[in-house]
Amino acid sequence: MKIKQCKKSKPFDFIKNIDPENLAQIFQMEHPQTIALVLLHLEPKKASAILKKLWQELQADVIRRIACSDRVSPIVIKIVETELEKTINSLYNEEFKILGNVDNAVKIFNSMNRSSAKQIMTDLNKDDPGLAEEIKKRKSVFRILTP
């Protein structure tokens, strides 16, 4: 007996076509951990576009949470996804399991413009100098290894 496999969509796939500025406005009212969870499921370029639109105080907190994240239950991901989709649908009336770590934070940093990344690093240096130093080291290595 063969079991048909259904093509499953990725978590938060419904937001891939929403403008980063609109998403940033929605995320301003979300908890930084929730924002980090969502950004981890997006392409780094889109995640960085959203991150740079957030309030400055929130940017470093979100990156710190991305870099320090651990395993997340698929149930938690589904709950956050469902609630975010409800929020977006109610605001716009349209349709619109990942682990975080320093490498994910570096990928997002490498997609940002220099001034935004520099400001976030300044804030991280104040709040978590060890993490800031680790990100700096990995950014250098990542740039050397990527074409």
Secondary structure, DSSP 8 states (H G I E B T S, - for coil): ----------TTGGGTTS-HHHHHHHHTTS-HHHHHHHHHTS-HHHHHHHHTTS-HHHHHHHHHHHHH-----HHHHHHHHHHHHHHHHHHH-S-------HHHHHHHHHTS-HHHHHHHHHHHHHH-HHHHHHHHHHHHHHHHH--
